[in-house]
């Protein structure tokens, strides 16, 4: 890693905001652009191509041509594997640039962009590359007069729409399995964080992914996103974002060509701490660290904390001593652990929820205000509410910011009932020394991931996704291939 300060490197960074279609950087057909502004300090990072339906048509046509002539799908599995591993290697080789783009674009601390986001994203690409030649098709049991083959084939042209909170990592969760399966891809990053996705497309081409196989169309949801959702030549669309938009994606899939539609959506995750918690310090550290990590802009953030009444005061005492450690700082300072809120819209939303919590009677124990107001950036203090009632908006709605709501319970069954009383079901946590209680509770919690005596400690080998209105389908693990492949039965009569 270079010893040049990150601010100096940011000043020297040359950013290309053009779209990436058929292996080349191009302007939007209309010539339209939008300003990409950094939440770190308000600086203008680039003018980015504002793609619309015409650009989406071009990207999909390029992806379709690449799929039909099998320039990627037709390669031997070992060759696709080699290219994806080279892609991951190039991500590591360009680690500092990718991390800097991520931090400048959406505000997360450089220490985490470099140590978490880039390594996790490249590991995802590498893992799916390694999986390519280790997945076998099947032969069904038949009589001796027949041979029945069950094979997986790529679905075709995949559209992926990813959010702004983990731009590179969420993109890799789509890119890895989609390309490993042999598909062609059109990726639309959020207009709030388009830069790392555009750079990834260049690195994929350098690694040997053929032109047309991986395209990136930056732009707004109502323009580029809707065009992808309604496109008649997109075979599959994978979306990560809000539940409201996810519902629209499913509707557009039905209104067009009934494309396969997969969604990973919002969450209001519950974290339940029982009095017999085996390590209260660890439970506090996980609860505080997980809600304030990435400025609380995580779909699985444990924003509802249920603490058994007999230990709540001790828990809160420990929590309040930790909160100053998460004071927002300069994201380009390697000592900073909590950075900037992505844009003014999200800033206003989070502050609005804080005001609502106070108005509805929750007790504000920490934070609650904008911070670093003279920086030109967008920052909010780590905020903690006690005395939260399940009927309050801060306990019901996804905030997507550094706000923790603490609720008390005396009966575990009631805590589980309240934890499940939400339209979401993405993740949950449970802390107890009683493994029988832990198993019963994890089975009762309606969530795609349940953490026991930990929180948010998993890896690429396990699936990620939600119950209820947190979406359908799963990212990560071998199960992700289910989204990007079709099963074919070939029945052969013998002799």
N, C-alpha and C positions, 0 to 999 in steps of 0.2 A: 504494500500500500504506500502511496506517495505521502511524504511528510508535509506537502503543501497544504495550508489551511483550507478548509472546505469552502469558505467564502471566496477565497481567491480562485479556487477551481470552478466554482459556480460562475464567477464573472468571465471565465475563459471558455465556458462550455458553449459549443456551437449546436444549436437545436434545430432540427428540420421538422417542421410541422405538416409537411405534405403527406397525403395518403400513400398507401403502398398497395399497388394493384399490378398483378402479372409481373412481379419481380422488379418493379421500378417505382420510384417516388414520383408522384404526379399531383398537380393541383386538382381541386374539385372542378368538375365540368363547368359549373356556373362561375368559377373564379372566386366564389365566396370564401371568406375566412372568418375565424373568430379568435379573439385574444385569449391566450392561455395565461392567467395571472397566478402568481404564487401566493398561497396563504401565509407563507413564512414572513414576508414583508411587503407584499403587494406588488412586487416587481412584475413587469411583463416578460414572460419567458419566451413566447413565440406567437406567431400567427399560424393558426392551425386550419387545415383544409376543412371547410364545412360541407361535408358530403351529404348528398340527398339521394333521391331515387335513381337518378341517372348514374351516379357513381356506384350505387349498390348494384344496379343492373350490370355495369361493366365488371365489377368484382365477382358477381355470381357467374357471369358468362365465362370469365377466366377460370374460376374454380370448376365449373362444369366441364369445360374443355380439358382441363388437367385430369379430371376424374375419368372422363370417357376415353381418353387415349392412354390411360393407365400409366402415365409417366411416374406416378408415385405408388398407386395401389398395385401396379404390376411388378414393382421391384421385389426381389427376394426378401423375406423377413430379415435375414441377416444384414442386408444392405440398408433397409430402413432403420434397423437398430443402430447400425454404425453411424448413420447420419444424425439421428436424434441424440446419440451420446456426444457426437461432435458439437451439436447445437448446445448441449448442456455445458460442455467444456468452454465454448466461446462465451457463454453467459458468465462463467466464473472468471474468464480472462478479462471481461469487461465489467467486472463486479462494481468497481468504484463509480464508473459512469452510470450504470443502471441504478445504483443506490442513490446517486445524486439526483438523477432525473425523478426518482420516486419521491424523494424528500422535498425537492423544490415544487413538484407538481401538486402533491396533496398534503404536505405538512408534517409527515411523521418524522421522528428523530432519525438522523443519519446513522446513529449507532445501531438502530434496529433495521433500517433499510439494508444496511450492509451485513449485519450479522444474522438476520432472520429472513427478510423477504427475498433477497437474491439467492442465498443458499437453499431456501425451501423451494423456490420456483425452479431453479436448475435441477434440484433433486427430483422434483416431480417429472420433468422432462426426461431425465436420466432413467428414472424408475420405470416409466412406461416404455422407453426405448429398450431397456433390459427385458421387459415382459414380452416383447413382440415374438421372440422365437421360443417362448416357454409356455405358450397357450396352445393346447391341442384341441382339435375338433373331436367329434364322437362318432362311433358306430353303434347303431341301435340293435338290440337283440331281435333277430328275425329267424324265420325258418331257413333251412339251407338253400331254398330256391330263390332267396332274395338277399340283397345287400342294401342296407339303409344307412345313408350318411347324413349326419347333422353338422352343418358347417356354418361358421360365422363369416359374413361378408360386410364390407363397409357400407354404411347407409347411403353415402354419396356426398352431396354438398351440405356441409354443416355451417350454420350461422351461430356465432357465439356473441352474446352481449354481456359485458362484465362491468362491475361497479367500480367506484372510486376509492373505496377504503383500503383494499389490498389490490391495486391494479395489476401488478405483475404476477402475484401469486394466484389470484382468481383466474387470470388469463391462462396461466400454466395448467391449472386444473382442467381447462377445456382443451387447450392445445395438445397436451400430452396424450391423452387417450384417443382424441379424434384423429390425430396424425398417425399414432401407432397403429390404429385400426385400418389405415389406408384411405381415409377420407380426404377431401379438400375442404378448406376452411375459409370463412369470411368472418373476421373478428371486428366487432364494434366496441371500442373502449368507451368509458364514460367521457362526456365532454369536459368533465371536471378534472380528468387525469389521463389524457391520451398519450403521453409522451413515451412511456416505457414500452407500451405495446408496439408502437411504430418502430422502435429500435429493435425489439425482439424479431420482428419480421425480417429486418436486414440481416440479423445474425443467423436466422434460420436459412436464408438464401445462401449466405456464406458457408454454412455447414453442409450444403448440398441438397436442401429441400428444393425441388424444382419450382421455377416460376409458375405462378397461378395456383399453387397448392395452398399457400398461406397468404391471405390478403388482409389488409387492415383499412377500415373506412371510419375515420373519426367523424364525429358529428353529433347532432342532437337526437334525442329519442323520437320526437315527433316527425323527424325527417328521415334520418338513416335507419333508426331502430324500427320504426313502423314499416319502412320499405322492406326490411328483412323479414319482419313478422308476416307480412302479407305476400311475400314473393312466391310465385308459383313454381319456381325452379330450385327452391331450398328444400331439402329433404328432411332436415332436422334442425331445430333451434334450441340452444341451451342458454338459459338466462339466469343470471344472479343479480338480485336487486330487491326492490320493495315488493311487498305483497300486492299492492295496488297495480303496479305495472305488470307483475307476473300474471295477474288475472287477464290483463289486456293481451298479453302474449298468447295465452291459451285461446282466447277468443279469436285472435287474428289467425292462429293456426287452423282453427275450425272454419273460419270464413274463407280461407284460401284453398290450399291443397291438402288439408288435414296432415300437415307435416308433424312429425314427432316433436313434441314440445316438453322440455324438461326445465324445471325451475328450482332454484334455491333461494328462499325468500327471507322474510323478516323473522325476528325472534324477540321474546321477552323472557329470557331464561331465568329459572329459579335456582337458587343455591341454598340448600337446607343444611343448617348446622345444628346438630343435636348436642345435648348436654354431655353425652358420653363421647364427644369428639376426641380422638386419640391424641391430637396435637393442636391445641387452640392457636398457637402461634402460626403454624402452617396454614390453618384454615383462614386466619385473618390475612396472612400474606397473600394467599391465593385469591381471596375475595377482593382485596384492594388492588392487587396487581392485575387481575384479569379485567376489572371494570375500567381501570384507567389506562390500561395498555392500548396503544393506538388511539389515544384520546377518547376512548369509549366507543369508537366508530367500528364496532365489530358486531356482526349479526348474532353471534352466539355469546355476547357479553352477559355475564351473570348480574343483570341489572336489578333483579329482585332478590334480596337477601333475607331469608327466613332464619331467625336465630331463636333457639329455645329460650324462654323467658328467664330461666334461672342463671343463664350465662351471658345474657345480652349486655349487661353493663360492663362486664369484664371484656367482652368482645369489642364493644365500642371504644373503651378506653385504649385498647391496643390499636384499633383501627385509626383513631384520631392522632395517635403519635406517628403513624406512618404517612398520613396524607401530605404533610409538608414535603416529603421526598418526591412527590409527584407534581410539584408546582411546575407549570408550563415554562419552558425555556426556549432558547434559540435552537431550532431543529438542526442547524448546522454546527452546533457545539456538541462534541462527542459525549459530554457529561449529561446532556438533556435526556430525560426519560419520558416526558410528555410534551408533544409538539403542538401544532396549530390545527384548528378546525378547518375543514376543506374549503369552505367558501362562505360568503355573507349569508346566503340562504340558510345553510345548516347552522351557522352561528345564531341567527335569529330564532330558528326552530328550537334549539337547545335552551337558549335563554328564556324563551316562551314557556317551555315546560318547567323550568325552575320557578318562574313567576307563578305558574299554575299550582305547583306543589305548595308554595307558601300560602297562596290564596285559599287552598282547600284545607289548610290546617296542619300540614306536615311540619315537623320541627327541623329547621335548617341548622345542622351542626357544623358544617364546614363548607367553604367555597360559596358558590352561587353568583359570582360576578365575572365580568370580562376581565382579562388580565393582559399585561404587556401592551397596553393601549397605545403607547407611544412608538411601538415598533413598526407600525404600518401593516402588521399581520393580524391574524384572527385567533384569539386564545381565550380559554375559559378555565377558571380555577376548578380543581377536582372538588366535586360537590357531593355531600352526603346528607340525606334526609333520614331522620328517625320518626317514629310515630306515624308511619305510613299506613293508611287503610287501603284494603284491596279495591275499594271503589274509586280511589283517586286516579287521575289521568296518569300520573307518574308511575303508578303500579300496573296500569293496563296497557299503555301504548308504548311502542318502541321509540325511544328518544334518540339513540345513536349519538351519544355524547357522554362526557365524563360525569354521569349522575348515578348515584347509588341510592336505592330505596330500601330501607330496613324495616322489616315487619317481624312481629313477635308471635310465637306460638307456644302452646302448652301441650297440645296433643299432636303427634306426628301425622295421624290420619287427616287432621284438619289442614296441616301444612301442605300435605300432598294434594288434598282437594283444591286448595287455593292455587297451588303451583300449576295444576292442570286446568284451572278455570281461565283459560286464555285461548284465543284463536290460533296461537302459535304452538309449535312443538319442536324447536330446533335442538336445544341442549338443556341440560340440568346438572346439578351437582348435589352430592349427599355426603355428609361427614358424620361418621359414627364408628365406634370400636366394635359394635355388634354386627358381625357379618351376616347373620340371619336377617337382621333388620335392614341392612344395606341391600341384600338381594331382594327382599320383599318390596322395598321402596323403589329400587331401580326398575323392577318389573311394573310397578304401579304408575311410575312417571311416564307420561305420554310425550316422549321426546326421542329424537333420532340418535342422540348421544347422551349417555348418563355417566358422569364422572363420580367415582367413589374415592373419598379421601384425597382428592386432587381436583384441579380444574384446568381444562384446556391443555391437557398433557397427552397428546396422541401424535400420530404420524401418518405418512402416506399409505400405509398398509391397511388402514381401516376406512370404511365408507363414511361420508359426511353428507347429511341432508336431514330433512325434517318431516314430522307428522303434520297433519291438519294444514293450516294455511302457511306453514313454513316451506311448503313446496312438495315436489314429487321427484323421484329419481335420486341417485346418489353420485356425488363427486368422490374422487379419490378411490384407491384400492382397485382390485380387479373388477369390482362391481360396476365401475364407471364404463367399462366396455359395453355393458348392456345398453347404454344410451346411444352409442355410436356404431352399432352393428345390427344387422338383420340376421335372423336364423333361417337357414334354408335346409329343407329336407330333400334329399335326392334318393329316390327308391329305384333300385336296379333289379330287374328280373335276371336271375342267373340260370343259364342252361335250359 
